[in-house]
Amino acid sequence: MTTGLNSKNASTYFAEYLEKNSNEDSMKQVVKFFDNPFMQEFNRIEKEAASSEKQKEMATYFQSLKNTPPEQVRVQQLVTLNQEMRSSELTAKLVKNLILSMIKGANYNQPKDKQISDEEIKSKLATSLPSNFEQQMTNQIIAYALFTYKDVPDEKLNLYIEVWKTPTGKYGLDQLLNALDYSFSKMSEVAGSSFSLLNKSK
């Protein structure tokens, strides 16, 4: 797995996509967009929530939701934020790409007469995933966001949502999400090929 999925490959493919598909002047505006103190504050909040030190606190927080469910206003804010940032859409793509690479790796190790086409693999994957797969991704992301932004006032979170609706915010997000999708697709291909080579060497 680490042959394909590692930070070095991620950085290489990420930069490769942006160099090929982004506009330099527009990307300069995107850099300024992320360097803004307001965005830097949210970047810090999101990184802290994802740290290993916060895992126990997160588990305790989720337990507390059984007795004190979140306000509907906050849930709706996070649904809107997820839609604007397309978080569940990207997550679903990345998971599918990873599974697809594993299946392809196993398929390439089969005798030629037992291999199936990439189109058939994609079709089988689509039918094997739960019908509500993307909704499950959305539910998990909303739950995670409840913890991430729990200390952020409603007014400030609304401002954060609005930032992603600006032309620069939309352009930057499109480029970043596409670059992530491209990077993980490329890394998954390398991982799949590695599975095949490893099995053949045995």
Secondary structure per residue as TSV (DSSP state, phi and psi in degrees):
chain	resnum	aa	ss	phi	psi
A	1	M	-	360.0	-43.1
A	2	T	T	-70.9	-15.5
A	3	T	T	-61.4	-40.1
A	4	G	T	-97.6	-44.1
A	5	L	S	-95.1	91.7
A	6	N	S	-149.6	163.8
A	7	S	H	-64.8	-32.5
A	8	K	H	-64.6	-48.0
A	9	N	H	-62.9	-42.1
A	10	A	H	-58.4	-46.5
A	11	S	H	-64.1	-41.9
A	12	T	H	-63.3	-50.6
A	13	Y	H	-70.1	-34.7
A	14	F	H	-61.0	-49.6
A	15	A	H	-64.8	-39.0
A	16	E	H	-58.6	-44.1
A	17	Y	H	-64.0	-47.5
A	18	L	H	-63.9	-38.6
A	19	E	H	-64.3	-35.2
A	20	K	H	-83.9	-29.1
A	21	N	H	-122.4	-3.8
A	22	S	-	-107.6	159.1
A	23	N	-	-93.4	127.9
A	24	E	H	-60.1	-45.9
A	25	D	H	-63.2	-40.7
A	26	S	H	-66.3	-38.8
A	27	M	H	-68.7	-29.0
A	28	K	H	-63.6	-37.8
A	29	Q	H	-67.3	-35.2
A	30	V	H	-65.5	-40.3
A	31	V	H	-61.6	-43.8
A	32	K	H	-62.6	-37.8
A	33	F	H	-58.4	-46.8
A	34	F	H	-78.7	-21.1
A	35	D	H	-80.7	-10.9
A	36	N	S	-58.5	135.0
A	37	P	H	-53.3	-36.8
A	38	F	H	-62.1	-45.3
A	39	M	H	-69.8	-34.8
A	40	Q	H	-64.1	-35.5
A	41	E	H	-63.8	-45.0
A	42	F	H	-69.6	-33.2
A	43	N	H	-61.7	-41.2
A	44	R	H	-64.4	-44.4
A	45	I	H	-59.8	-43.7
A	46	E	H	-69.7	-38.3
A	47	K	H	-67.5	-41.7
A	48	E	H	-63.1	-41.3
A	49	A	H	-64.7	-29.5
A	50	A	H	-87.7	-4.4
A	51	S	S	-72.4	154.8
A	52	S	G	-63.4	-29.1
A	53	E	G	-65.4	-21.6
A	54	K	G	-93.4	-3.1
A	55	Q	H	-62.7	-43.6
A	56	K	H	-65.6	-42.1
A	57	E	H	-62.7	-38.1
A	58	M	H	-64.5	-43.4
A	59	A	H	-61.7	-41.9
A	60	T	H	-64.3	-39.8
A	61	Y	H	-63.1	-44.6
A	62	F	H	-63.2	-35.5
A	63	Q	H	-64.5	-37.4
A	64	S	H	-68.3	-23.7
A	65	L	T	-66.5	-20.5
A	66	K	T	-65.6	-34.0
A	67	N	T	-98.2	-27.6
A	68	T	S	-129.7	78.9
A	69	P	-	-61.5	152.1
A	70	P	-	-68.1	156.1
A	71	E	-	-64.5	144.0
A	72	Q	H	-61.9	-32.4
A	73	V	H	-60.6	-43.0
A	74	R	H	-67.9	-41.2
A	75	V	H	-59.8	-44.4
A	76	Q	H	-65.5	-37.3
A	77	Q	H	-58.3	-44.4
A	78	L	H	-72.5	-31.4
A	79	V	H	-63.4	-44.0
A	80	T	H	-64.9	-42.9
A	81	L	H	-61.9	-42.4
A	82	N	H	-61.4	-39.8
A	83	Q	H	-67.0	-43.2
A	84	E	H	-68.0	-38.5
A	85	M	H	-89.6	-8.8
A	86	R	T	54.9	38.1
A	87	S	H	-64.2	-48.2
A	88	S	H	-68.7	-33.9
A	89	E	H	-61.2	-46.8
A	90	L	H	-66.2	-44.7
A	91	T	H	-59.4	-44.3
A	92	A	H	-61.3	-40.9
A	93	K	H	-63.0	-45.1
A	94	L	H	-64.5	-41.6
A	95	V	H	-63.7	-44.5
A	96	K	H	-63.0	-41.5
A	97	N	H	-62.6	-40.0
A	98	L	H	-66.1	-46.4
A	99	I	H	-62.8	-41.7
A	100	L	H	-60.3	-40.9
A	101	S	H	-65.3	-37.7
A	102	M	H	-65.3	-43.2
A	103	I	H	-63.9	-42.7
A	104	K	H	-63.2	-39.8
A	105	G	H	-61.4	-43.2
A	106	A	H	-67.2	-37.4
A	107	N	H	-65.1	-41.7
A	108	Y	H	-65.1	-21.7
A	109	N	T	-82.2	-10.8
A	110	Q	S	-77.1	156.1
A	111	P	-	-57.4	150.5
A	112	K	G	-51.6	-40.5
A	113	D	G	-73.1	-9.5
A	114	K	G	-109.2	-4.5
A	115	Q	-	-73.1	149.4
A	116	I	-	-115.7	162.2
A	117	S	-	-73.5	159.7
A	118	D	H	-60.6	-35.4
A	119	E	H	-63.6	-40.6
A	120	E	H	-69.0	-36.8
A	121	I	H	-61.0	-46.6
A	122	K	H	-62.2	-39.5
A	123	S	H	-65.1	-43.5
A	124	K	H	-65.6	-37.8
A	125	L	H	-64.0	-44.0
A	126	A	H	-60.5	-38.2
A	127	T	H	-83.0	-19.1
A	128	S	H	-86.0	-23.3
A	129	L	S	-74.1	148.4
A	130	P	-	-57.6	146.4
A	131	S	T	-62.5	-26.4
A	132	N	T	-103.8	27.9
A	133	F	H	-54.6	-50.1
A	134	E	H	-67.7	-33.7
A	135	Q	H	-67.0	-36.7
A	136	Q	H	-62.0	-42.4
A	137	M	H	-59.8	-44.6
A	138	T	H	-61.6	-46.0
A	139	N	H	-60.2	-41.7
A	140	Q	H	-67.2	-39.6
A	141	I	H	-67.7	-40.1
A	142	I	H	-63.7	-42.3
A	143	A	H	-61.8	-44.6
A	144	Y	H	-62.9	-39.0
A	145	A	H	-67.3	-31.5
A	146	L	H	-57.7	-40.7
A	147	F	H	-74.2	-45.9
A	148	T	H	-56.0	-45.4
A	149	Y	T	-105.4	20.3
A	150	K	T	-60.4	-28.1
A	151	D	T	-100.2	6.9
A	152	V	S	-92.3	124.2
A	153	P	-	-61.3	152.9
A	154	D	H	-55.4	-42.4
A	155	E	H	-62.7	-41.9
A	156	K	H	-69.9	-36.9
A	157	L	H	-67.1	-35.4
A	158	N	H	-62.3	-40.2
A	159	L	H	-63.9	-39.0
A	160	Y	H	-63.6	-41.8
A	161	I	H	-61.9	-43.2
A	162	E	H	-65.1	-33.3
A	163	V	H	-58.8	-38.7
A	164	W	T	-73.4	-10.0
A	165	K	T	-90.3	-9.8
A	166	T	S	-72.0	156.9
A	167	P	H	-54.1	-44.3
A	168	T	H	-66.7	-40.9
A	169	G	H	-61.5	-44.4
A	170	K	H	-66.1	-43.6
A	171	Y	H	-64.3	-48.0
A	172	G	H	-60.4	-42.1
A	173	L	H	-66.2	-42.9
A	174	D	H	-58.0	-46.5
A	175	Q	H	-65.1	-42.7
A	176	L	H	-68.3	-42.8
A	177	L	H	-67.0	-41.2
A	178	N	H	-65.2	-38.5
A	179	A	H	-66.6	-39.0
A	180	L	H	-64.7	-45.0
A	181	D	H	-61.1	-43.9
A	182	Y	H	-61.7	-45.0
A	183	S	H	-62.8	-47.0
A	184	F	H	-70.2	-32.6
A	185	S	H	-63.8	-45.4
A	186	K	H	-64.1	-45.1
A	187	M	H	-65.1	-36.6
A	188	S	H	-66.4	-36.1
A	189	E	H	-62.5	-42.9
A	190	V	H	-63.7	-42.7
A	191	A	H	-62.7	-44.0
A	192	G	H	-61.6	-42.3
A	193	S	H	-64.8	-36.5
A	194	S	H	-65.8	-38.9
A	195	F	H	-59.2	-44.2
A	196	S	H	-63.7	-46.0
A	197	L	H	-65.7	-38.3
A	198	L	H	-64.2	-44.8
A	199	N	H	-65.3	-39.8
A	200	K	H	-65.8	-34.3
A	201	S	H	-68.4	-23.7
A	202	K	-	-79.7	360.0
